[in-house]
Amino acid sequence: MNRFLKNLLFIILASSTSFAQINTPAASPSTTLSQTLGLTKITIDYSRPSVKGRKIFGDLVPYGKVWRTGANKITSIKFDDEVYVHGAVMKAGSYGLYTIPGKSEWTIIFNRDDKQWGSYGYDINKDVIRFNVQPIQPQEFTEKMTIDFVEFTPTSTELSIKWESTEVRFKIEQRGVDEKIMAEIAEKTAKPDATTDTYFSAADFYYQKGVKLDQALTWANKVVEKEKEYWTYQLVARIAAKQNNCAVAIPNAEKSMELAKKAGDDAYIKLNQAVLAQCKKGY
């Protein structure tokens, strides 16, 4: 058989093999989990193995050995901005999430290598932080390994890793969020072309935090001058009420109530009723 025929036969056989391949579900499907926390975004990429009747921790996943925290490629976790993990600062970037499971204690490891396949090439010299946590036994059995965010506040959460009858958690938080927002407010409201949206957001933030209420009321009044809507009047009303300034709060709440009733917005009707009730009590 000449070379041409040999090459042709090879191509035909290779093509036949390719067409014969069957797509089947992955044993450990890959998953991407994203969560906004404070002013940053956290993204986790991992593969989810199943129990399938096996004993996992202390057997399939040995105690005292470095684990990829999932299947296939090392689980990776990316922070778009600086955060604190278990109290330690973590710069923006992507990290490999290794763990060392134990019966009564786990070691959590953030490593600079987020591309490693498995844990075979784990390099302790690339560790950024490591710390210990105690495992807990959740109420429900977890067939497919699950990583999730739980126990939220506006600037903190706990990362949960669950599989079989074991769960571990650790805290992730972003600090200095209020300071960053205040700096942004100062910058944007100082611009001559500041929008009503900027003033509204700034006034509402000060109201929520209970700070600089005189400035918040000034901004809220600027919004009402240009946008006479029930939600803008209500902003003035609730800021003034928080200042004990019912002479301003009552007429703005009443105007907001009138417009909210026309719009059929029950939520704002209740907000205004609350302001009027507070002023009626005389604080």
TORKOL-4160 file (C-alpha; in steps of 0.2 Angstrom, whole numbers, padded with zeros to 4 digits, m for minus):
283
<pt num="1" X="0000" Y="0000" Z="0000"/>
<pt num="2" X="0008" Y="0017" Z="m0005"/>
<pt num="3" X="0010" Y="0031" Z="0007"/>
<pt num="4" X="m0005" Y="0041" Z="0000"/>
<pt num="5" X="m0017" Y="0026" Z="0003"/>
<pt num="6" X="m0010" Y="0024" Z="0020"/>
<pt num="7" X="m0013" Y="0042" Z="0025"/>
<pt num="8" X="m0031" Y="0042" Z="0017"/>
<pt num="9" X="m0035" Y="0026" Z="0027"/>
<pt num="10" X="m0028" Y="0034" Z="0043"/>
<pt num="11" X="m0039" Y="0050" Z="0040"/>
<pt num="12" X="m0055" Y="0039" Z="0037"/>
<pt num="13" X="m0052" Y="0029" Z="0053"/>
<pt num="14" X="m0048" Y="0044" Z="0064"/>
<pt num="15" X="m0064" Y="0053" Z="0057"/>
<pt num="16" X="m0074" Y="0037" Z="0061"/>
<pt num="17" X="m0067" Y="0036" Z="0079"/>
<pt num="18" X="m0072" Y="0055" Z="0081"/>
<pt num="19" X="m0089" Y="0053" Z="0075"/>
<pt num="20" X="m0091" Y="0037" Z="0086"/>
<pt num="21" X="m0088" Y="0047" Z="0102"/>
<pt num="22" X="m0104" Y="0049" Z="0113"/>
<pt num="23" X="m0107" Y="0064" Z="0124"/>
<pt num="24" X="m0112" Y="0059" Z="0141"/>
<pt num="25" X="m0115" Y="0069" Z="0157"/>
<pt num="26" X="m0099" Y="0073" Z="0167"/>
<pt num="27" X="m0096" Y="0063" Z="0183"/>
<pt num="28" X="m0091" Y="0079" Z="0192"/>
<pt num="29" X="m0099" Y="0094" Z="0183"/>
<pt num="30" X="m0090" Y="0110" Z="0183"/>
<pt num="31" X="m0099" Y="0125" Z="0191"/>
<pt num="32" X="m0096" Y="0144" Z="0192"/>
<pt num="33" X="m0102" Y="0153" Z="0208"/>
<pt num="34" X="m0103" Y="0172" Z="0208"/>
<pt num="35" X="m0107" Y="0183" Z="0223"/>
<pt num="36" X="m0107" Y="0202" Z="0225"/>
<pt num="37" X="m0100" Y="0207" Z="0243"/>
<pt num="38" X="m0099" Y="0225" Z="0248"/>
<pt num="39" X="m0091" Y="0233" Z="0233"/>
<pt num="40" X="m0082" Y="0218" Z="0226"/>
<pt num="41" X="m0087" Y="0202" Z="0217"/>
<pt num="42" X="m0081" Y="0184" Z="0222"/>
<pt num="43" X="m0081" Y="0171" Z="0208"/>
<pt num="44" X="m0078" Y="0152" Z="0212"/>
<pt num="45" X="m0075" Y="0139" Z="0199"/>
<pt num="46" X="m0075" Y="0121" Z="0205"/>
<pt num="47" X="m0081" Y="0103" Z="0200"/>
<pt num="48" X="m0094" Y="0094" Z="0210"/>
<pt num="49" X="m0091" Y="0076" Z="0214"/>
<pt num="50" X="m0104" Y="0064" Z="0220"/>
<pt num="51" X="m0105" Y="0052" Z="0235"/>
<pt num="52" X="m0112" Y="0037" Z="0225"/>
<pt num="53" X="m0113" Y="0026" Z="0240"/>
<pt num="54" X="m0095" Y="0028" Z="0245"/>
<pt num="55" X="m0087" Y="0034" Z="0261"/>
<pt num="56" X="m0079" Y="0051" Z="0257"/>
<pt num="57" X="m0069" Y="0059" Z="0271"/>
<pt num="58" X="m0057" Y="0048" Z="0280"/>
<pt num="59" X="m0057" Y="0036" Z="0265"/>
<pt num="60" X="m0059" Y="0042" Z="0247"/>
<pt num="61" X="m0053" Y="0059" Z="0253"/>
<pt num="62" X="m0040" Y="0054" Z="0266"/>
<pt num="63" X="m0038" Y="0064" Z="0282"/>
<pt num="64" X="m0022" Y="0074" Z="0284"/>
<pt num="65" X="m0019" Y="0075" Z="0265"/>
<pt num="66" X="m0020" Y="0090" Z="0254"/>
<pt num="67" X="m0036" Y="0090" Z="0244"/>
<pt num="68" X="m0041" Y="0099" Z="0228"/>
<pt num="69" X="m0058" Y="0104" Z="0237"/>
<pt num="70" X="m0068" Y="0096" Z="0223"/>
<pt num="71" X="m0063" Y="0086" Z="0207"/>
<pt num="72" X="m0053" Y="0088" Z="0192"/>
<pt num="73" X="m0044" Y="0105" Z="0192"/>
<pt num="74" X="m0041" Y="0114" Z="0208"/>
<pt num="75" X="m0055" Y="0124" Z="0215"/>
<pt num="76" X="m0051" Y="0143" Z="0211"/>
<pt num="77" X="m0058" Y="0158" Z="0220"/>
<pt num="78" X="m0056" Y="0176" Z="0213"/>
<pt num="79" X="m0058" Y="0192" Z="0222"/>
<pt num="80" X="m0061" Y="0208" Z="0211"/>
<pt num="81" X="m0055" Y="0219" Z="0226"/>
<pt num="82" X="m0046" Y="0217" Z="0242"/>
<pt num="83" X="m0055" Y="0207" Z="0255"/>
<pt num="84" X="m0052" Y="0199" Z="0272"/>
<pt num="85" X="m0052" Y="0180" Z="0274"/>
<pt num="86" X="m0053" Y="0173" Z="0292"/>
<pt num="87" X="m0046" Y="0190" Z="0297"/>
<pt num="88" X="m0031" Y="0190" Z="0285"/>
<pt num="89" X="m0030" Y="0202" Z="0271"/>
<pt num="90" X="m0031" Y="0195" Z="0253"/>
<pt num="91" X="m0026" Y="0206" Z="0238"/>
<pt num="92" X="m0037" Y="0206" Z="0223"/>
<pt num="93" X="m0033" Y="0191" Z="0212"/>
<pt num="94" X="m0037" Y="0173" Z="0209"/>
<pt num="95" X="m0031" Y="0159" Z="0221"/>
<pt num="96" X="m0031" Y="0140" Z="0222"/>
<pt num="97" X="m0042" Y="0134" Z="0236"/>
<pt num="98" X="m0034" Y="0118" Z="0244"/>
<pt num="99" X="m0040" Y="0110" Z="0260"/>
<pt num="100" X="m0033" Y="0097" Z="0272"/>
<pt num="101" X="m0048" Y="0088" Z="0279"/>
<pt num="102" X="m0047" Y="0080" Z="0297"/>
<pt num="103" X="m0059" Y="0072" Z="0308"/>
<pt num="104" X="m0060" Y="0086" Z="0321"/>
<pt num="105" X="m0050" Y="0100" Z="0311"/>
<pt num="106" X="m0048" Y="0106" Z="0293"/>
<pt num="107" X="m0034" Y="0117" Z="0286"/>
<pt num="108" X="m0040" Y="0129" Z="0273"/>
<pt num="109" X="m0026" Y="0135" Z="0261"/>
<pt num="110" X="m0026" Y="0149" Z="0248"/>
<pt num="111" X="m0012" Y="0146" Z="0236"/>
<pt num="112" X="m0006" Y="0157" Z="0221"/>
<pt num="113" X="m0008" Y="0142" Z="0209"/>
<pt num="114" X="m0026" Y="0142" Z="0203"/>
<pt num="115" X="m0023" Y="0131" Z="0187"/>
<pt num="116" X="m0016" Y="0115" Z="0195"/>
<pt num="117" X="m0025" Y="0099" Z="0190"/>
<pt num="118" X="m0029" Y="0090" Z="0206"/>
<pt num="119" X="m0017" Y="0092" Z="0221"/>
<pt num="120" X="m0002" Y="0082" Z="0214"/>
<pt num="121" X="0008" Y="0098" Z="0210"/>
<pt num="122" X="0004" Y="0107" Z="0226"/>
<pt num="123" X="0018" Y="0118" Z="0232"/>
<pt num="124" X="0017" Y="0124" Z="0250"/>
<pt num="125" X="0029" Y="0138" Z="0245"/>
<pt num="126" X="0015" Y="0146" Z="0235"/>
<pt num="127" X="0003" Y="0147" Z="0250"/>
<pt num="128" X="m0004" Y="0164" Z="0253"/>
<pt num="129" X="m0013" Y="0160" Z="0269"/>
<pt num="130" X="m0018" Y="0145" Z="0279"/>
<pt num="131" X="m0029" Y="0143" Z="0294"/>
<pt num="132" X="m0039" Y="0130" Z="0304"/>
<pt num="133" X="m0058" Y="0128" Z="0306"/>
<pt num="134" X="m0068" Y="0115" Z="0314"/>
<pt num="135" X="m0080" Y="0104" Z="0304"/>
<pt num="136" X="m0099" Y="0103" Z="0308"/>
<pt num="137" X="m0112" Y="0090" Z="0304"/>
<pt num="138" X="m0126" Y="0098" Z="0294"/>
<pt num="139" X="m0144" Y="0092" Z="0296"/>
<pt num="140" X="m0145" Y="0086" Z="0279"/>
<pt num="141" X="m0134" Y="0074" Z="0269"/>
<pt num="142" X="m0126" Y="0082" Z="0254"/>
<pt num="143" X="m0124" Y="0070" Z="0239"/>
<pt num="144" X="m0115" Y="0082" Z="0227"/>
<pt num="145" X="m0102" Y="0093" Z="0234"/>
<pt num="146" X="m0108" Y="0110" Z="0236"/>
<pt num="147" X="m0099" Y="0127" Z="0239"/>
<pt num="148" X="m0110" Y="0141" Z="0244"/>
<pt num="149" X="m0111" Y="0158" Z="0252"/>
<pt num="150" X="m0121" Y="0159" Z="0269"/>
<pt num="151" X="m0124" Y="0170" Z="0284"/>
<pt num="152" X="m0124" Y="0187" Z="0274"/>
<pt num="153" X="m0122" Y="0205" Z="0280"/>
<pt num="154" X="m0120" Y="0219" Z="0268"/>
<pt num="155" X="m0101" Y="0217" Z="0269"/>
<pt num="156" X="m0098" Y="0200" Z="0275"/>
<pt num="157" X="m0102" Y="0182" Z="0272"/>
<pt num="158" X="m0097" Y="0164" Z="0276"/>
<pt num="159" X="m0091" Y="0152" Z="0263"/>
<pt num="160" X="m0098" Y="0135" Z="0266"/>
<pt num="161" X="m0090" Y="0119" Z="0259"/>
<pt num="162" X="m0102" Y="0104" Z="0261"/>
<pt num="163" X="m0101" Y="0086" Z="0256"/>
<pt num="164" X="m0107" Y="0069" Z="0263"/>
<pt num="165" X="m0111" Y="0073" Z="0281"/>
<pt num="166" X="m0098" Y="0086" Z="0284"/>
<pt num="167" X="m0097" Y="0105" Z="0282"/>
<pt num="168" X="m0084" Y="0118" Z="0285"/>
<pt num="169" X="m0086" Y="0137" Z="0285"/>
<pt num="170" X="m0075" Y="0152" Z="0286"/>
<pt num="171" X="m0078" Y="0171" Z="0285"/>
<pt num="172" X="m0075" Y="0183" Z="0270"/>
<pt num="173" X="m0077" Y="0201" Z="0273"/>
<pt num="174" X="m0074" Y="0218" Z="0264"/>
<pt num="175" X="m0068" Y="0232" Z="0276"/>
<pt num="176" X="m0069" Y="0250" Z="0274"/>
<pt num="177" X="m0084" Y="0250" Z="0263"/>
<pt num="178" X="m0093" Y="0265" Z="0271"/>
<pt num="179" X="m0077" Y="0275" Z="0269"/>
<pt num="180" X="m0076" Y="0271" Z="0251"/>
<pt num="181" X="m0094" Y="0276" Z="0248"/>
<pt num="182" X="m0092" Y="0292" Z="0258"/>
<pt num="183" X="m0077" Y="0296" Z="0247"/>
<pt num="184" X="m0086" Y="0293" Z="0231"/>
<pt num="185" X="m0101" Y="0303" Z="0237"/>
<pt num="186" X="m0090" Y="0318" Z="0241"/>
<pt num="187" X="m0082" Y="0317" Z="0224"/>
<pt num="188" X="m0098" Y="0315" Z="0214"/>
<pt num="189" X="m0109" Y="0327" Z="0223"/>
<pt num="190" X="m0095" Y="0341" Z="0221"/>
<pt num="191" X="m0097" Y="0340" Z="0202"/>
<pt num="192" X="m0107" Y="0354" Z="0194"/>
<pt num="193" X="m0116" Y="0341" Z="0183"/>
<pt num="194" X="m0121" Y="0330" Z="0198"/>
<pt num="195" X="m0137" Y="0321" Z="0193"/>
<pt num="196" X="m0153" Y="0319" Z="0204"/>
<pt num="197" X="m0149" Y="0301" Z="0205"/>
<pt num="198" X="m0132" Y="0305" Z="0213"/>
<pt num="199" X="m0141" Y="0317" Z="0225"/>
<pt num="200" X="m0154" Y="0304" Z="0229"/>
<pt num="201" X="m0142" Y="0290" Z="0232"/>
<pt num="202" X="m0131" Y="0301" Z="0243"/>
<pt num="203" X="m0145" Y="0307" Z="0253"/>
<pt num="204" X="m0152" Y="0290" Z="0256"/>
<pt num="205" X="m0135" Y="0283" Z="0261"/>
<pt num="206" X="m0133" Y="0296" Z="0274"/>
<pt num="207" X="m0151" Y="0293" Z="0280"/>
<pt num="208" X="m0147" Y="0274" Z="0281"/>
<pt num="209" X="m0131" Y="0278" Z="0291"/>
<pt num="210" X="m0139" Y="0292" Z="0302"/>
<pt num="211" X="m0125" Y="0304" Z="0298"/>
<pt num="212" X="m0124" Y="0321" Z="0291"/>
<pt num="213" X="m0143" Y="0323" Z="0290"/>
<pt num="214" X="m0143" Y="0341" Z="0286"/>
<pt num="215" X="m0133" Y="0338" Z="0271"/>
<pt num="216" X="m0144" Y="0324" Z="0266"/>
<pt num="217" X="m0160" Y="0335" Z="0268"/>
<pt num="218" X="m0152" Y="0348" Z="0257"/>
<pt num="219" X="m0148" Y="0335" Z="0243"/>
<pt num="220" X="m0166" Y="0327" Z="0245"/>
<pt num="221" X="m0173" Y="0345" Z="0242"/>
<pt num="222" X="m0163" Y="0347" Z="0227"/>
<pt num="223" X="m0170" Y="0331" Z="0220"/>
<pt num="224" X="m0188" Y="0337" Z="0223"/>
<pt num="225" X="m0185" Y="0353" Z="0215"/>
<pt num="226" X="m0182" Y="0344" Z="0198"/>
<pt num="227" X="m0192" Y="0328" Z="0201"/>
<pt num="228" X="m0209" Y="0330" Z="0210"/>
<pt num="229" X="m0212" Y="0311" Z="0213"/>
<pt num="230" X="m0219" Y="0302" Z="0228"/>
<pt num="231" X="m0202" Y="0293" Z="0231"/>
<pt num="232" X="m0193" Y="0310" Z="0231"/>
<pt num="233" X="m0205" Y="0318" Z="0243"/>
<pt num="234" X="m0204" Y="0302" Z="0254"/>
<pt num="235" X="m0185" Y="0304" Z="0255"/>
<pt num="236" X="m0187" Y="0322" Z="0261"/>
<pt num="237" X="m0200" Y="0316" Z="0273"/>
<pt num="238" X="m0191" Y="0302" Z="0281"/>
<pt num="239" X="m0174" Y="0312" Z="0283"/>
<pt num="240" X="m0184" Y="0326" Z="0291"/>
<pt num="241" X="m0193" Y="0314" Z="0302"/>
<pt num="242" X="m0176" Y="0307" Z="0308"/>
<pt num="243" X="m0171" Y="0325" Z="0313"/>
<pt num="244" X="m0187" Y="0327" Z="0323"/>
<pt num="245" X="m0191" Y="0341" Z="0310"/>
<pt num="246" X="m0210" Y="0336" Z="0308"/>
<pt num="247" X="m0214" Y="0353" Z="0301"/>
<pt num="248" X="m0205" Y="0348" Z="0285"/>
<pt num="249" X="m0208" Y="0329" Z="0287"/>
<pt num="250" X="m0227" Y="0330" Z="0288"/>
<pt num="251" X="m0231" Y="0340" Z="0272"/>
<pt num="252" X="m0219" Y="0330" Z="0262"/>
<pt num="253" X="m0226" Y="0314" Z="0268"/>
<pt num="254" X="m0244" Y="0320" Z="0264"/>
<pt num="255" X="m0239" Y="0325" Z="0247"/>
<pt num="256" X="m0230" Y="0308" Z="0244"/>
<pt num="257" X="m0245" Y="0299" Z="0251"/>
<pt num="258" X="m0256" Y="0308" Z="0239"/>
<pt num="259" X="m0245" Y="0303" Z="0224"/>
<pt num="260" X="m0242" Y="0286" Z="0230"/>
<pt num="261" X="m0261" Y="0282" Z="0231"/>
<pt num="262" X="m0263" Y="0288" Z="0213"/>
<pt num="263" X="m0249" Y="0277" Z="0208"/>
<pt num="264" X="m0256" Y="0262" Z="0218"/>
<pt num="265" X="m0240" Y="0260" Z="0227"/>
<pt num="266" X="m0244" Y="0252" Z="0244"/>
<pt num="267" X="m0226" Y="0251" Z="0250"/>
<pt num="268" X="m0224" Y="0270" Z="0249"/>
<pt num="269" X="m0241" Y="0273" Z="0257"/>
<pt num="270" X="m0235" Y="0262" Z="0272"/>
<pt num="271" X="m0219" Y="0272" Z="0273"/>
<pt num="272" X="m0228" Y="0288" Z="0273"/>
<pt num="273" X="m0240" Y="0282" Z="0286"/>
<pt num="274" X="m0226" Y="0277" Z="0297"/>
<pt num="275" X="m0218" Y="0295" Z="0296"/>
<pt num="276" X="m0235" Y="0303" Z="0300"/>
<pt num="277" X="m0238" Y="0291" Z="0315"/>
<pt num="278" X="m0220" Y="0295" Z="0321"/>
<pt num="279" X="m0223" Y="0314" Z="0320"/>
<pt num="280" X="m0240" Y="0312" Z="0328"/>
<pt num="281" X="m0232" Y="0304" Z="0343"/>
<pt num="282" X="m0220" Y="0319" Z="0344"/>
<pt num="283" X="m0205" Y="0308" Z="0345"/>
